[in-house]
Each structure stands twice: as structure tokens, then as C-alpha cells.
């Protein structure tokens, strides 16, 4: 069953982990349409996930974002790294199961400090 989103009349799948975390998670940062949370399986000293409210399965669907919304998302990702105290960091997006994506809701990994491996 899908419930109406608070934005643009889209629907959010009830079974999407990141849709739930967007709405109810322990956010370290929030902005209109985006949140950042700590990864539950960190692969670096700092490992945050940036999750947009808009549910799209992967980066392939980035075109569904309006240009201003996509820019705000990129700004939020960069600002999240800065607020976390990271001057140098790694950004990762997995696009598809064969590439290692396990949650099919677009999200960005922000990693900094000492790395312990790739995110799963």
C-alpha cells in the first residue's frame, strides 16, 4: 500500500526503509526534502547517508528531480560533509544490485577519515 507524500503528490512505498528513516529516523541534519543519518554499518570514521524525501529507486532516475531540487540535494550533500568536519571525503552512490545497491531509494554515502572497506 502507498501513502501520499508530503511533496508533489507522489507516493512513498510503505516498505521502503529509507522512506521510513526519512520520516522517523535519527537525523543528524535536516533540510527541506533531505536528511542525513549515521550509517548503521559504518565503513569510515565518519559515514553518513544523505536521503532525499523523493522516492526514486536509484541515481538512474535523477531526472525526476527538478533542477533546483537536484541542486539543493547536491548542496545538502556538500554541506553535510562540511558540518561533519570533513575537508576531504569520499562520496558514493551505488546504482543497481550488481553495483552493490541494497536499498532501492536513491541515497549518498558521505565517508571521511580512516576507511575500513566499501559500504555494503
N, C-alpha and C positions, 0 to 999 in steps of 0.2 A: 504494500500500500504506500502511496506517496502522499506527502502533505505539502501544502503550499509553502513556498519560500517567502521570506520577508522581502525579497528583492525580485523585481521584474516578473512576478507571476510564475516563475519556474517552479519545478517540483524537486524536492530532495528525497532520495531513497531512504526509507526508514532504516534499512540495514547497512548503510554506509557508515563505517567507523569514523571517518573524518568529518562527515556531516554532523554526527553526534558530538565529536570533540570540538567542532566549531561552535556549537550551541552551548555545550555543557562542560567543556574541558577546563583544565587548569592553565589558563592563558598567562604567558609571561609578557605579551604585548597584544594590543588590540587596536584596530583602526576600522573605519567603515568598510566592511566587506572582507577583512583579512584578520587572521590571528596568528600568533606564534606560540608554540608549545615546546616543552622539552621532549626529546625523543626518549621513549621508554627503554630503548636498547642503544645507548649512545656509542658511537664509534670514534669519538674525539672528546677532548676536554670540554668543548662546547659543541653540542649537537642539538640544534633546534629545527623544528619543522614549521614552515610557513604554509598555512592552509587558507585558500580563498573560500568564501561562503558559496560562491557559484560552483555547483557540482558539474564538473566535466571529468571524464574518465582519465584523461592524460594530456600531456603537452600537445598532442596532435590536434586537440580541439581548442587551442589558444585563440583561434579566430572567432570563437563565440564571445570573447570579451570585447567590449567596446574599446577603442584606442585609449581613451582616458582611463578606463578601468585597468587595462593592461599596464599602462604607465604607473598608475598608483600601486599596482601589485609589485612591479619592479622596484619602485621607490621604497615600499614597505620592506621588501627583502633586504635591500641595502641598508636601510635604517635599522632593521633588526640586528644585523651584524654589527653596526656601529654601536648601538645601545648595549650589546653584549660585550663590548670592549675589544672587538676584533678589528685589527688593521689589515691583517692578511687572513684569508679564509678561503674555503672551497664551497662552491655551490653545486648541488647535484639535483638533477631531475631524472627519474627513470621513466621511460616511455615504453610500456608494454611488458608483458610477463617475461619474454625472453631476455629483456634488458635488466630484469631484476625487480620490476614494479610488483608490489604485493598488495597495495591498497589502491584501488582504481578510482581515485579522486586526485586531481592534479595537486601536487604539493612540492615544495622546495626543501631540500636539506641544506642547512647552513652549518658548516663544520669549521671549527678553528682549534688551534692548539695542537697537541700531540694526537695523531691519528692511530686507531687500533684496528683498522680494516675498513672495508667498504660497508655502507649500510645494507641491510638485508631488505 
